[in-house]
Amino acid sequence: MGSTRISSRLPSAALFLLTLSAPAMADSFLNVGKQQPITVLINASPWYNGFQAVARLYEKQTGNKVNLEVTPFPGMLEKVRNAVRSGGTSPLDLVNINSSNVVEFYAGGFLEPLTDIDPTFKLPKQVLGFVDAGCWDAKKQFRTCASGKLMGYAPNGNVELFYYRKDVFDKMGLKVPKTFDEVIANCKKLQNPPKSYGYIVRGEKGDSISYDMYAFLLAYGAKDVADAANGDFTVTINSPQAKQALDKFLAVEKACGPANAGSLGQGDLIQLIQTGKAMQAQAVVAAFPSFDQPQKSAVVGQVDAAPLPAAKAGGKPGVAIGSWVSAIPKNASEAGKKGAIAFSKWFLTYKAQYAYAKAGGIPVRSDVFESDLKSKPQFRWMQAYLDEMPYGRQMLGYTEGPAVTQILGLRFNQALIGELSAAAALNKAAKDMYALFKKDGRKTGMLPPLAE
C-alpha cells in the first residue's frame, strides 16, 4: 500500500473524536506550530488503526498534515534501507523500525540523533524506555541510554500476552495456567480440531516463530550469545536450556496446535481467536482490540489476558519486547526533520497517548496505564501487561540481529515441521551464527554440540 493522506473528514475519525472522554479533550493539545507535511512509514499491523486515528487527531489539532506510508511487515526493512541509503533526500521523514532490526541503522549512521535536530528534545519521564531500544553508544556498538545518544522512541510497547476464552474456562472450571505444563493439561480438555485448538502460537518460518520462541527460551533461561553487551559473541543457542525450551515448544504444538502449525502467521492466529477456535493463545498485546470488534469477531468480551506461562511453578515468564523504534533519517529534509520532531513531541504527551489508547493503540506512557482506562472492560489487558513488563527484555541488540532472526526462524521451523530434531536444529543454528560472527570479526566461540 502506498502513501495515503489522512483526512479528518472520514466518518471513522469523526466518531473517534466524538467518543474521546473528557480527560483527552478538556484542554488544548500541545501547540507545535505550523509545520510542513511529513511522511511516516508504518507497518500494516494490529496497532496501525490506533496510530492512524491519533495521526488524524494530530491533523485536526494542529492543522499540520501527515502522510502514512503503510507497508506490510515483510516490506518494512527494505523500505527503510532504500530511503536512508538513497543518494538524495529521503522520501520518509519518520520511520518505524522493528527493534530487532534497528541496530543496523544505528551502526550505519543512517539516523539522526533526536537532540542533534532539536537540542531541547527529551523524552518525558513517564515515557517507557523498553530497555534502551532507542539509544545507541557508537563506541560500545550497543544499545544503551547510559552512555549513548537518543536516536528514537517507541511508538508502541508490544509484548506477547497469554489469551484465553474466559467464558469457556468458567464453564469448564479451568484455571489460568502459570506454566507450560499447565497449558498442556488444559489442552487435554480443550483440543478438539478442527472445531477448537488448545493453544495457538505462531510457527511460520522467519520472524514469526523466532519471536514467539523467545517466550520459551527466556522462560527456560536460554540465551542466543554469551554477553553481546560486552563483546562476547560466544554462541549459546544450543545450550541444554535452549533444548528444554524447544522441546517444550514442540510438545505444546503437538498437544495443542493445528496441523498446519508450521505455516501459522500472525493474521492466521488472530483469525483463529476471532472465530472462536482458539481456546488459549500467545499473541502480541496490539492484537487485543481486534478481539472485541463486533464486525470482525465472534468472541467479543469473551477473551481475557494474563501473563505468559513460566517454565516451572514460581518461575518467571519469558517476555521479549517486540517494540518498534520511531526515528528520523539523517538524509530527510530539514523541514521534514523539524516536522517529525514536532509530531513526536505531540505524540508523546499524555493527552495524545490517552487518545491513542482509546483508539486501540498501545500507549507508551506509564501514567496512561494508571489512568481511568485501566478499570474499563475494553482495557482488561492492561493489568497483565503491567505484570509482565518487569520481566521484559530487548533481544538481538547487535548489528547481526536481522540475520540471526532468519537463522533461528528457519531452524526452529524445521524442528516444528519435522525436518530436524530439536537438537539438530539448535546445533545447525549455532553453526550458522558462529560462521556469521566469525565473518564479521566478532569475539566468538561455540558450545559443544548437543547429542543428536
Residue pairs with C-beta under 8 A, 6 or more apart in sequence:
1 44
1 70
1 71
1 72
2 69
2 70
3 39
3 67
3 68
3 69
4 67
4 68
4 69
4 70
5 65
5 67
6 13
6 52
6 55
6 56
6 59
6 65
6 66
6 67
6 68
7 13
7 56
7 59
8 14
8 17
8 56
8 57
8 59
8 60
10 56
12 53
13 53
13 56
13 57
13 60
16 53
16 56
16 57
16 358
16 359
17 25
17 57
17 60
19 358
20 355
20 358
21 358
21 372
23 351
23 354
23 371
23 372
24 351
24 354
24 355
24 358
27 351
28 61
29 57
29 61
29 62
29 346
29 349
29 351
29 352
30 345
30 346
30 349
30 351
30 352
31 62
32 62
32 64
32 342
32 343
32 345
32 346
33 342
34 63
34 64
35 62
35 64
35 335
35 338
35 339
35 342
35 343
36 64
36 335
36 336
36 338
36 339
37 64
37 65
37 66
37 67
37 339
38 64
38 65
38 66
38 67
38 93
38 94
38 336
38 339
38 340
38 343
39 66
39 67
39 68
39 69
39 91
39 92
39 93
39 94
39 336
40 55
40 66
40 67
40 68
40 69
40 92
40 93
40 94
40 95
40 96
40 340
40 343
41 69
41 71
41 76
41 79
41 80
41 83
41 92
41 94
41 95
41 96
42 48
42 51
42 68
42 69
42 70
42 71
42 96
43 70
43 71
43 72
43 73
43 76
43 96
43 324
44 70
44 71
44 72
44 73
45 73
45 286
46 266
46 270
46 284
46 286
46 287
46 289
46 290
47 156
47 158
47 286
47 360
47 361
47 362
48 70
49 289
49 359
49 360
49 361
50 289
50 356
50 357
50 359
50 360
50 361
50 362
51 68
51 155
51 156
51 356
51 361
52 68
53 355
53 356
53 359
53 360
53 361
54 347
54 352
54 355
54 356
54 359
54 361
55 66
55 68
57 352
57 355
58 64
58 66
58 343
58 346
58 347
58 352
59 65
59 66
61 346
62 342
62 346
64 339
64 342
64 343
66 343
69 79
69 91
69 92
71 79
73 207
73 266
76 96
76 97
76 98
77 97
77 98
77 101
77 402
79 92
80 92
80 95
80 97
80 105
83 90
83 91
83 92
83 95
83 329
83 331
84 90
84 95
84 105
84 108
84 110
84 111
84 329
84 330
84 331
85 110
86 331
88 331
89 331
89 332
89 333
89 336
90 329
90 331
90 332
90 333
90 336
92 329
92 332
93 328
93 329
93 332
93 333
93 336
93 337
93 339
93 340
94 326
94 327
94 328
94 340
94 343
94 344
95 326
95 327
95 328
95 329
96 155
96 324
96 325
96 326
97 105
97 152
97 324
97 325
97 327
98 207
98 322
98 324
98 325
99 130
99 133
99 154
99 321
99 322
99 323
99 324
99 325
99 394
100 211
100 322
100 395
100 396
100 401
100 402
100 405
101 401
101 402
101 405
102 133
102 151
102 152
102 325
102 327
103 136
103 143
103 396
103 397
103 398
103 399
103 401
104 399
104 401
104 402
105 111
105 327
106 136
106 138
106 143
106 151
107 136
107 138
107 141
107 399
109 330
110 329
110 330
110 331
111 151
111 152
111 327
111 328
111 329
111 330
112 327
112 328
112 329
112 330
112 332
112 337
113 149
113 150
113 151
114 121
114 150
114 151
114 152
114 153
114 328
114 341
114 344
115 121
115 122
115 149
115 150
116 149
117 328
117 337
117 338
117 340
117 341
118 338
118 341
121 150
121 341
121 344
121 345
122 150
123 129
123 150
123 153
123 348
124 348
124 349
124 365
126 350
126 365
126 366
126 367
127 153
127 154
127 348
127 364
127 365
128 154
128 157
128 364
128 365
128 366
128 389
129 145
129 154
130 154
130 157
130 321
130 323
130 364
130 392
130 394
131 321
131 392
131 393
131 394
132 143
132 144
132 145
132 146
132 148
132 394
133 143
133 152
133 154
133 321
133 323
133 325
133 394
134 145
134 150
134 151
134 152
134 153
134 154
134 325
134 327
135 143
135 144
135 145
135 148
135 149
135 150
135 151
136 142
136 143
136 144
136 148
136 149
136 151
137 143
137 144
137 146
137 147
137 148
137 149
138 148
138 149
139 147
140 147
140 148
140 229
141 398
141 399
142 148
142 228
142 229
142 397
142 398
143 394
143 397
144 229
151 325
151 327
152 325
152 326
152 327
152 328
153 325
153 326
153 344
153 348
153 364
154 323
154 324
154 325
154 326
154 364
155 324
155 325
155 326
155 347
155 364
156 286
156 323
156 324
156 361
156 362
156 364
157 285
157 321
157 323
157 362
157 363
157 364
157 385
157 389
158 284
158 285
158 286
158 321
158 322
158 323
158 324
158 362
159 284
159 285
159 319
159 320
159 321
159 322
159 385
159 388
159 389
159 392
160 212
160 215
160 282
160 283
160 284
160 285
160 308
160 319
160 320
160 322
161 282
161 283
161 284
161 285
161 288
161 305
161 306
161 307
161 308
161 381
161 384
161 385
161 388
162 176
162 177
162 280
162 281
162 282
162 305
162 306
162 307
162 308
162 309
162 384
163 273
163 278
163 280
163 281
163 282
163 283
163 288
163 291
163 303
163 304
163 305
164 176
164 279
164 280
164 281
164 303
164 304
164 305
164 306
165 276
165 278
165 279
165 280
165 299
165 302
165 303
166 302
166 303
166 304
167 302
168 174
168 190
168 279
168 302
169 175
169 176
172 189
172 190
174 186
174 189
174 190
175 182
176 306
177 183
177 185
177 186
177 280
177 309
178 309
178 310
178 313
179 309
179 310
179 311
179 312
179 313
179 315
180 216
180 219
180 248
180 251
180 252
180 309
180 310
180 311
182 309
183 198
183 199
183 252
183 256
183 280
183 309
184 198
184 199
184 251
184 252
184 255
184 256
186 198
186 199
186 279
186 280
187 198
187 199
187 252
187 255
187 256
187 280
188 198
188 255
190 196
190 197
190 198
190 256
190 279
190 280
191 197
191 198
191 255
191 256
193 258
193 259
194 258
194 277
195 277
196 276
196 277
196 278
196 279
197 256
197 257
197 258
197 272
197 277
197 278
197 279
198 255
198 256
198 257
198 279
198 280
199 252
199 255
199 256
199 257
199 278
199 279
199 280
199 281
199 282
200 256
200 257
200 258
200 264
200 269
200 272
200 273
200 278
200 280
200 281
200 282
200 283
201 212
201 215
201 249
201 252
201 253
201 257
201 261
201 264
201 269
201 281
201 282
202 208
202 209
202 211
202 212
202 264
202 265
202 266
202 269
202 282
203 209
203 212
203 253
203 257
203 261
203 262
203 263
203 264
203 413
203 416
203 417
204 262
204 263
204 264
204 265
204 268
204 413
205 262
205 409
205 410
205 413
206 405
206 406
206 409
206 410
206 413
207 405
207 409
208 264
208 265
208 266
208 409
209 408
209 409
209 412
209 413
209 416
210 405
210 406
210 408
210 409
210 412
211 320
211 322
211 405
212 282
213 245
213 246
213 249
213 408
213 412
214 318
214 320
214 395
215 282
215 308
215 309
215 317
215 318
215 319
215 320
216 245
216 246
216 248
216 249
216 311
216 318
217 223
217 241
217 242
217 245
217 318
218 317
218 318
218 319
218 320
218 391
218 393
219 245
219 308
219 309
219 310
219 311
219 315
219 316
219 317
219 318
220 241
220 242
220 244
220 245
220 248
220 311
220 318
221 241
221 311
222 236
222 237
222 239
222 241
222 242
222 244
222 245
223 236
223 237
223 239
224 235
224 236
224 237
224 395
224 396
224 404
224 408
224 433
225 232
225 233
225 234
225 235
225 236
225 237
225 433
225 437
225 444
226 232
226 233
226 234
226 236
227 234
228 397
228 398
229 397
231 442
231 443
232 443
233 398
233 437
233 442
233 443
233 444
234 443
234 444
234 445
234 446
234 447
235 430
235 433
235 434
235 437
235 444
235 445
235 446
235 447
236 242
236 447
237 408
237 426
237 429
237 430
237 433
238 423
238 426
238 427
238 429
238 430
238 446
238 447
238 449
238 450
239 447
240 450
242 426
243 422
243 423
243 426
243 450
244 311
245 311
246 412
246 415
246 422
246 425
246 426
247 422
248 311
249 412
249 416
250 415
250 416
250 422
253 261
253 416
256 280
257 264
258 264
258 272
261 416
262 413
262 416
262 417
266 283
266 284
266 287
269 278
269 281
269 283
269 287
270 283
270 287
270 290
272 278
272 281
273 281
273 283
273 287
273 291
273 297
273 299
273 303
274 290
274 291
274 296
274 297
274 298
274 299
275 298
275 299
276 298
276 299
276 302
282 308
284 322
285 305
285 362
285 381
285 385
286 361
286 362
288 303
288 305
288 381
289 360
289 378
290 296
290 297
291 297
291 299
291 300
291 303
292 300
292 301
292 303
292 378
293 300
294 300
301 377
304 380
305 380
305 381
305 384
305 385
306 384
307 317
307 384
307 387
307 388
308 317
308 318
308 319
308 388
309 317
310 316
310 317
310 318
311 318
316 391
317 388
317 391
318 391
319 388
319 389
319 391
319 392
319 393
320 392
320 393
320 394
320 395
321 392
321 393
321 394
321 395
323 394
326 344
328 336
328 337
328 340
328 341
332 340
346 352
347 353
347 356
348 364
348 365
350 365
350 367
350 368
353 363
353 364
353 365
353 368
354 363
354 368
354 371
354 373
356 363
357 363
357 368
357 373
357 379
358 373
363 369
369 382
369 385
369 386
373 379
373 382
374 382
374 383
395 401
396 402
396 404
396 405
399 440
400 436
400 437
400 440
400 442
403 436
404 433
404 436
407 429
407 432
407 433
407 436
408 429
411 420
411 425
411 426
411 428
411 429
411 432
412 425
412 429
414 420
414 425
415 421
415 422
415 424
415 425
420 428
421 452
423 450
423 451
423 452
424 452
426 450
427 449
427 450
427 452
430 446
430 447
430 449
431 446
434 444
434 445
434 446
437 444
438 444
